[in-house]
Amino acid sequence: MSDTHKVKGPASYFPPIEKTYGKPIQHWQDIVRQQQGKTHMQIVTLLKTEHGLGHGHANAIVAATLAETKS
């Protein structure tokens, strides 16, 4: 039997992010968590300019990480 569970949403970007940038998602999420007081787009810009991530990858990491704190 094969696993038919498919990851959706921002987390679906995580495997290619890890492959492309050579660091675990936890690394990028730790950076996001250190950006308290900044907006979503400010953090996306930081990941793009200071760490070289593409817009889609940076946006997915920020969205998934910030969603953890909302409830």
C-alpha positions as CSV (number, residue, x, y, z in Angstrom):
1,M,0.0,0.0,0.0
2,S,1.2,3.5,-0.8
3,D,0.7,6.5,1.4
4,T,-1.8,8.8,-0.4
5,H,-1.5,11.6,2.2
6,K,-0.3,14.7,0.3
7,V,1.1,17.7,2.1
8,K,-0.8,20.9,1.1
9,G,-0.3,24.6,1.6
10,P,3.0,26.3,2.5
11,A,4.5,23.0,3.9
12,S,4.4,21.5,0.4
13,Y,7.3,23.8,-0.4
14,F,9.5,22.5,2.4
15,P,11.2,19.5,0.7
16,P,12.4,21.6,-2.3
17,I,13.4,24.4,0.0
18,E,15.6,22.0,2.0
19,K,17.1,20.6,-1.2
20,T,17.7,24.0,-2.9
21,Y,19.3,25.8,0.1
22,G,20.8,22.9,1.9
23,K,19.4,23.8,5.4
24,P,16.5,22.2,7.3
25,I,13.3,24.1,7.5
26,Q,13.9,24.5,11.3
27,H,16.8,26.8,10.4
28,W,14.6,29.1,8.4
29,Q,11.8,29.0,10.9
30,D,14.2,30.0,13.7
31,I,15.2,33.1,11.7
32,V,11.5,33.9,11.2
33,R,10.8,33.5,14.9
34,Q,13.6,36.0,15.7
35,Q,11.8,38.7,13.7
36,Q,9.2,39.7,16.3
37,G,7.4,42.9,15.5
38,K,8.1,42.7,11.8
39,T,5.3,42.2,9.2
40,H,5.0,39.1,7.1
41,M,6.4,40.9,4.0
42,Q,9.3,42.5,6.0
43,I,10.4,39.0,7.0
44,V,9.9,37.7,3.4
45,T,12.2,40.5,2.2
46,L,14.8,39.7,4.9
47,L,14.9,36.1,3.8
48,K,15.2,37.1,0.2
49,T,17.8,39.9,0.6
50,E,20.0,38.5,3.4
51,H,19.7,34.8,2.8
52,G,19.1,34.5,-1.0
53,L,15.7,32.7,-0.9
54,G,13.3,33.1,-3.7
55,H,10.1,34.9,-3.1
56,G,7.8,31.8,-3.1
57,H,10.1,29.9,-0.8
58,A,10.5,32.8,1.6
59,N,6.7,33.4,1.6
60,A,5.9,29.8,2.3
61,I,8.3,29.6,5.3
62,V,7.0,32.9,6.8
63,A,3.3,31.9,6.2
64,A,3.8,28.4,7.8
65,T,5.8,29.8,10.8
66,L,3.5,32.7,11.6
67,A,0.5,30.4,11.3
68,E,1.8,28.3,14.2
69,T,1.4,31.3,16.6
70,K,-2.2,32.1,15.4
71,S,-5.1,30.4,17.0
